[in-house]
């Protein structure tokens, strides 16, 4: 198929029923198409960085005898017609008229379909199922992207992949070829995003180091199970809108995979999704700490974060809002300065009990007296609310 010319105002015209789920599918498709960035390898032949404007009539047509001049003009100015097909589509005379008009313009081979519900026989309009040939009328199922699912969320997930089935002919490439190009770009972006996330996650460096130090002695089978669990948690956090926790979980999965020389594609993809594909705003937060953070710990339910800075201040934060809950100073009875000059990760430990009580454990520098004597004190400084 040849590359479309540049004499049209719209790349595509979306024909659909103005009722859900047809309306939601058309709206999501419209957004995905206009936001799609064409891979560089395709861009060289297509001649553009992105898809041109997509026309989607957002209002029901008035009860008149024709489509209206604006709709007809939009159809004439569109390179492609995309029909959102469901059992409700053939019942709309206006949608059928849009298809007829596009066929009358000699553009039958530029009609694409998006199947969202029902079987093809009841969802595809007859104008698209039956074609007049020299041997008479024959039935031919049109090229369709299939996003049928039991829920709106399921349809949206399928559309992220099936949109490529619609874009491939529009860009003049094969579906499999376009999918492979997008996968290669996805992996490259995941690697780039993983590198860029270091600056965002710098404040949590002590947390990541502590978690990695705790898991480095695990067996390989346990490491694989942990990576799978962290990737799953990252996906759940991302869907729930908890982006900071999604990034932390995915970054930890990537760190564990690299340290064990395991396949890191899944953690890379999870980290990319947590950073780039999170819904809503990107809630990065900087913690206003008085000194450099030396070590940190999350509560078991993830709602609290405790940090220890080099000025011997212990601060407890609410992870959802990044607000301080309480600030405490380590007791003078603990030789904190001496400990912090050595290795704070080995000398001072932060942990939470099951009921969100923070426990600060100090290990004295002199280990020659034995492990039991090296525990200088254990003090409960804070009870979480």
C-alpha positions as CSV (number, residue, x, y, z in Angstrom):
1,X,0.0,0.0,0.0
2,X,1.4,3.4,-0.9
3,X,2.1,6.1,1.6
4,X,-0.8,8.5,1.9
5,X,-0.5,11.8,0.2
6,X,-0.5,15.1,2.2
7,X,-3.6,16.7,0.6
8,X,-6.0,15.7,3.4
9,X,-6.7,17.6,6.6
10,X,-7.3,14.5,8.7
11,X,-5.4,11.3,8.8
12,X,-8.6,9.4,9.7
13,X,-12.3,9.8,10.4
14,X,-13.7,7.7,13.3
15,X,-17.3,6.6,12.8
16,X,-19.1,5.3,15.9
17,X,-22.2,5.3,18.0
18,X,-22.5,7.9,20.7
19,X,-23.3,5.4,23.4
20,X,-21.1,3.4,25.6
21,X,-19.0,1.3,25.2
22,X,-18.8,2.5,21.6
23,X,-18.2,6.1,22.7
24,X,-15.5,5.2,25.2
25,X,-13.7,3.0,22.6
26,X,-13.8,5.8,20.0
27,X,-12.5,8.3,22.5
28,X,-9.6,6.1,23.7
29,X,-8.7,5.2,20.1
30,X,-8.7,8.9,19.1
31,X,-6.4,9.8,22.0
32,X,-4.0,6.9,21.3
33,X,-3.7,7.6,17.5
34,X,-3.0,11.3,18.0
35,X,-0.4,10.6,20.7
36,X,1.3,7.9,18.7
37,X,5.0,8.6,17.8
38,X,6.1,7.0,14.6
39,X,9.3,4.9,15.0
40,X,12.3,6.5,13.4
41,X,12.8,3.7,10.9
42,X,9.2,4.2,9.6
43,X,9.4,8.0,9.9
44,X,12.0,8.2,7.1
45,X,9.6,6.7,4.5
46,X,6.4,8.1,6.0
47,X,7.8,11.6,6.1
48,X,6.3,12.7,9.5
49,X,7.0,12.2,13.2
50,X,3.4,11.7,14.2
51,X,-0.1,11.0,12.9
52,X,-2.0,14.0,11.6
53,X,-5.3,15.1,13.2
54,X,-8.0,12.5,13.7
55,X,-11.7,13.6,13.2
56,X,-14.2,12.3,15.7
57,X,-17.6,14.0,15.8
58,X,-18.4,14.5,19.5
59,X,-22.0,15.3,19.2
60,X,-25.0,13.3,17.9
61,X,-26.2,14.4,14.5
62,X,-29.5,16.4,14.4
63,X,-32.6,14.7,13.2
64,X,-32.3,15.9,9.7
65,X,-32.4,14.3,6.3
66,X,-28.6,14.4,5.6
67,X,-25.3,14.2,7.4
68,X,-24.6,17.9,7.3
69,X,-21.9,19.7,5.4
70,X,-19.4,19.7,8.2
71,X,-19.5,15.9,8.4
72,X,-19.3,15.4,4.6
73,X,-16.4,17.8,4.4
74,X,-14.5,16.0,7.2
75,X,-15.1,12.7,5.4
76,X,-13.7,14.1,2.1
77,X,-10.7,15.5,4.0
78,X,-9.8,12.2,5.7
79,X,-7.4,9.7,4.3
80,X,-8.9,6.7,6.2
81,X,-12.2,5.8,7.7
82,X,-12.2,3.8,11.0
83,X,-15.5,2.2,11.9
84,X,-16.0,1.2,15.6
85,X,-18.1,-2.0,15.2
86,X,-20.6,-3.4,17.7
87,X,-24.1,-4.9,17.3
88,X,-25.3,-1.2,17.7
89,X,-23.3,0.1,14.7
90,X,-25.5,-1.3,11.8
91,X,-28.6,0.2,13.5
92,X,-27.4,3.8,13.0
93,X,-28.5,5.3,9.6
94,X,-26.0,8.1,10.1
95,X,-23.0,5.8,10.6
96,X,-24.2,3.8,7.5
97,X,-24.4,7.0,5.5
98,X,-20.8,7.9,6.5
99,X,-19.6,4.5,5.3
100,X,-21.6,4.8,2.0
101,X,-20.2,8.2,1.3
102,X,-16.6,7.1,1.9
103,X,-17.2,4.1,-0.5
104,X,-18.7,6.4,-3.1
105,X,-15.5,8.5,-3.0
106,X,-13.7,5.3,-4.2
107,X,-11.9,4.7,-0.9
108,X,-13.3,1.3,0.1
109,X,-9.7,0.0,0.5
110,X,-9.0,2.7,3.1
111,X,-11.8,1.6,5.5
112,X,-10.5,-0.1,8.8
113,X,-12.7,-1.5,11.6
114,X,-12.3,-1.8,15.3
115,X,-14.4,-4.7,16.7
116,X,-15.4,-4.0,20.3
117,X,-18.4,-6.3,20.9
118,X,-20.5,-9.1,19.3
119,X,-19.7,-11.4,16.4
120,X,-18.5,-10.1,13.1
121,X,-21.7,-11.1,11.3
122,X,-23.8,-8.9,13.6
123,X,-21.4,-6.1,14.2
124,X,-19.9,-5.4,10.7
125,X,-22.1,-3.3,8.4
126,X,-23.2,-5.1,5.3
127,X,-21.4,-2.5,3.1
128,X,-18.2,-3.8,4.6
129,X,-19.0,-7.5,4.6
130,X,-20.2,-7.8,1.0
131,X,-18.3,-6.7,-2.0
132,X,-19.4,-6.5,-5.7
133,X,-17.1,-8.3,-8.0
134,X,-17.2,-9.4,-11.6
135,X,-18.5,-12.8,-10.4
136,X,-21.2,-11.1,-8.3
137,X,-21.5,-10.2,-4.7
138,X,-19.1,-12.1,-2.4
139,X,-18.7,-11.9,1.4
140,X,-15.4,-10.7,2.7
141,X,-14.6,-10.0,6.3
142,X,-12.9,-6.6,6.6
143,X,-9.5,-6.0,8.2
144,X,-10.3,-5.5,11.9
145,X,-8.6,-4.8,15.2
146,X,-10.3,-7.0,17.8
147,X,-10.5,-5.6,21.4
148,X,-13.5,-7.6,22.6
149,X,-13.3,-8.1,26.4
150,X,-15.6,-8.5,29.4
151,X,-14.8,-5.1,30.9
152,X,-13.8,-1.6,29.8
153,X,-10.4,-2.1,31.4
154,X,-9.9,-5.2,29.3
155,X,-10.8,-3.4,26.1
156,X,-8.3,-0.6,26.9
157,X,-5.5,-3.0,27.5
158,X,-6.1,-4.8,24.2
159,X,-6.4,-1.5,22.4
160,X,-2.8,-0.6,23.3
161,X,-1.6,-3.5,21.1
162,X,-4.5,-3.7,18.5
163,X,-4.1,0.0,17.6
164,X,-0.9,-1.1,15.8
165,X,-3.2,-3.3,13.5
166,X,-4.9,-0.1,12.4
167,X,-1.8,2.0,12.2
168,X,0.2,-0.5,10.1
169,X,-1.8,0.1,6.8
170,X,-2.0,3.8,7.6
171,X,1.9,3.9,7.8
172,X,2.4,1.6,4.8
173,X,4.0,-1.3,6.8
174,X,3.0,-4.7,8.0
175,X,1.5,-5.3,11.4
176,X,4.2,-7.8,12.6
177,X,6.9,-5.4,11.3
178,X,5.4,-2.4,13.2
179,X,5.0,-4.5,16.3
180,X,8.7,-5.6,16.3
181,X,9.8,-2.0,15.7
182,X,7.7,-0.8,18.7
183,X,9.1,-3.6,20.9
184,X,12.6,-2.5,20.0
185,X,11.8,1.1,20.8
186,X,10.1,0.0,24.1
187,X,13.2,-1.8,25.3
188,X,15.4,1.1,24.4
189,X,13.1,3.5,26.3
190,X,13.0,1.2,29.2
191,X,16.8,1.3,29.4
192,X,16.9,5.0,29.1
193,X,14.2,5.5,31.7
194,X,16.0,3.2,34.1
195,X,19.1,5.3,33.8
196,X,17.2,8.6,34.1
197,X,15.3,7.4,37.2
198,X,18.5,7.4,39.3
199,X,18.2,11.1,39.9
200,X,14.6,10.8,40.9
201,X,15.3,8.0,43.2
202,X,18.5,9.4,44.8
203,X,16.7,10.3,48.0
204,X,15.7,6.7,48.4
205,X,19.2,5.3,47.7
206,X,19.7,4.2,51.3
207,X,16.4,2.2,51.1
208,X,17.5,0.5,47.9
209,X,20.9,-0.4,49.2
210,X,19.5,-1.8,52.4
211,X,17.0,-4.0,50.5
212,X,19.7,-5.2,48.2
213,X,22.1,-5.9,51.1
214,X,19.3,-8.0,52.7
215,X,18.7,-10.1,49.6
216,X,22.2,-10.6,48.3
217,X,22.6,-13.9,50.2
218,X,19.4,-15.4,48.8
219,X,19.6,-18.5,46.6
220,X,18.9,-18.1,42.8
221,X,15.4,-19.6,43.0
222,X,14.5,-17.2,45.8
223,X,15.9,-14.3,43.9
224,X,13.7,-15.1,40.8
225,X,10.6,-15.3,43.1
226,X,11.5,-12.0,44.6
227,X,11.9,-10.3,41.3
228,X,8.6,-11.7,40.0
229,X,6.9,-10.4,43.2
230,X,8.4,-6.9,42.9
231,X,7.4,-6.6,39.3
232,X,3.9,-7.7,40.2
233,X,3.7,-5.2,43.0
234,X,5.0,-2.4,40.8
235,X,2.2,-3.1,38.3
236,X,-0.4,-3.1,41.0
237,X,0.9,0.2,42.5
238,X,1.0,1.7,39.0
239,X,-2.6,0.8,38.3
240,X,-3.6,2.1,41.7
241,X,-1.9,5.5,41.0
242,X,0.9,4.9,43.6
243,X,3.7,5.9,41.3
244,X,6.5,6.4,43.8
245,X,6.0,2.9,45.2
246,X,5.7,1.5,41.7
247,X,9.0,3.0,40.7
248,X,10.7,1.8,43.9
249,X,9.4,-1.8,43.4
250,X,10.5,-1.9,39.8
251,X,13.9,-0.4,40.5
252,X,14.5,-2.9,43.2
253,X,13.5,-5.7,40.8
254,X,16.0,-4.4,38.3
255,X,18.8,-4.1,40.9
256,X,18.2,-7.7,42.1
257,X,18.2,-9.1,38.6
258,X,21.5,-7.4,37.6
259,X,23.2,-8.5,40.8
260,X,22.2,-12.1,40.1
261,X,23.0,-11.9,36.4
262,X,19.4,-12.8,35.6
263,X,17.1,-11.8,32.8
264,X,16.2,-8.1,33.5
265,X,13.7,-7.5,30.7
266,X,10.6,-7.7,32.9
267,X,12.0,-5.4,35.6
268,X,13.1,-2.9,32.9
269,X,9.6,-3.0,31.4
270,X,8.0,-2.5,34.8
271,X,10.3,0.4,35.6
272,X,9.5,2.0,32.2
273,X,5.8,1.6,32.8
274,X,6.0,3.0,36.3
275,X,7.8,6.1,35.1
276,X,6.1,6.7,31.7
277,X,2.7,5.0,31.6
278,X,1.5,5.8,35.1
279,X,-2.1,7.3,35.1
280,X,-2.6,10.9,36.2
281,X,0.2,13.3,37.4
282,X,3.7,12.1,38.2
283,X,3.9,12.4,42.0
284,X,7.7,12.8,42.5
285,X,8.5,14.3,45.9
286,X,11.7,15.5,47.6
287,X,12.0,15.0,51.3
288,X,13.0,18.2,53.1
289,X,15.7,16.6,55.3
290,X,18.1,18.6,57.4
291,X,21.1,16.4,56.6
292,X,22.2,13.8,54.2
293,X,20.2,10.6,54.5
294,X,22.3,7.7,55.8
295,X,19.7,4.9,56.0
296,X,16.0,4.4,55.8
297,X,13.2,1.8,56.2
298,X,9.6,1.4,55.2
299,X,6.8,0.2,57.5
300,X,5.4,-3.2,56.7
301,X,2.3,-1.8,55.2
302,X,4.2,0.8,53.2
303,X,2.4,3.8,54.7
304,X,5.4,5.1,56.6
305,X,9.1,5.8,55.7
306,X,11.7,6.4,58.4
307,X,15.0,8.1,57.6
308,X,18.2,8.8,59.5
309,X,20.4,11.7,58.5
310,X,24.0,12.4,59.4
311,X,22.9,15.0,61.9
312,X,21.5,12.1,64.0
313,X,17.9,13.1,63.2
314,X,15.3,10.4,62.8
315,X,12.3,11.5,60.7
316,X,9.1,9.6,59.9
317,X,7.2,10.4,56.7
318,X,3.8,9.6,55.3
319,X,4.6,7.9,52.0
320,X,1.4,9.0,50.3
321,X,1.9,12.7,50.9
322,X,5.6,12.9,51.7
323,X,4.7,14.9,54.8
324,X,6.6,14.7,58.1
325,X,4.8,12.9,60.9
326,X,7.4,13.2,63.6
327,X,11.1,14.1,64.1
328,X,13.3,12.7,66.9
329,X,16.9,13.1,67.9
330,X,19.0,10.0,68.8
331,X,19.6,9.9,72.6
332,X,22.9,11.2,73.9
333,X,23.6,7.9,75.6
334,X,24.3,6.4,72.2
335,X,27.7,7.2,70.7
336,X,26.0,8.2,67.4
337,X,28.8,10.3,66.1
338,X,31.3,7.5,66.3
339,X,28.8,5.1,64.6
340,X,28.1,7.5,61.8
341,X,31.8,8.1,61.1
342,X,32.1,4.4,60.4
343,X,29.3,2.5,58.5
344,X,25.8,3.7,59.3
345,X,24.3,0.9,57.3
346,X,26.0,-1.6,59.7
347,X,25.8,0.5,63.0
348,X,22.3,2.0,63.1
349,X,19.2,0.0,61.9
350,X,15.7,1.3,61.5
351,X,12.7,-1.0,61.5
352,X,8.9,-1.0,62.1
353,X,6.8,-3.4,64.1
354,X,3.6,-4.8,62.7
355,X,1.6,-1.9,64.5
356,X,3.8,0.8,62.9
357,X,6.1,1.4,65.9
358,X,9.5,2.5,64.9
359,X,12.5,0.7,66.5
360,X,16.0,2.2,66.3
361,X,18.8,-0.4,66.9
362,X,22.4,0.7,67.6
363,X,25.3,-1.7,67.3
364,X,28.4,-0.7,69.2
365,X,31.7,-0.5,67.2
366,X,33.6,-3.0,69.4
367,X,32.7,-6.5,68.0
368,X,35.6,-8.3,69.7
369,X,33.5,-8.8,72.8
370,X,30.9,-10.9,70.9
371,X,27.6,-10.3,69.3
372,X,25.6,-10.2,72.5
373,X,27.8,-7.5,74.0
374,X,27.9,-5.5,70.8
375,X,24.2,-4.6,71.1
376,X,24.5,-1.3,73.0
377,X,20.8,-0.4,73.2
378,X,17.4,-0.8,71.6
379,X,15.1,2.2,72.0
380,X,11.5,2.7,70.9
381,X,11.5,6.4,69.8
382,X,8.2,6.7,68.0
383,X,4.8,5.2,67.7
384,X,3.2,5.7,64.3
385,X,-0.4,7.1,64.0
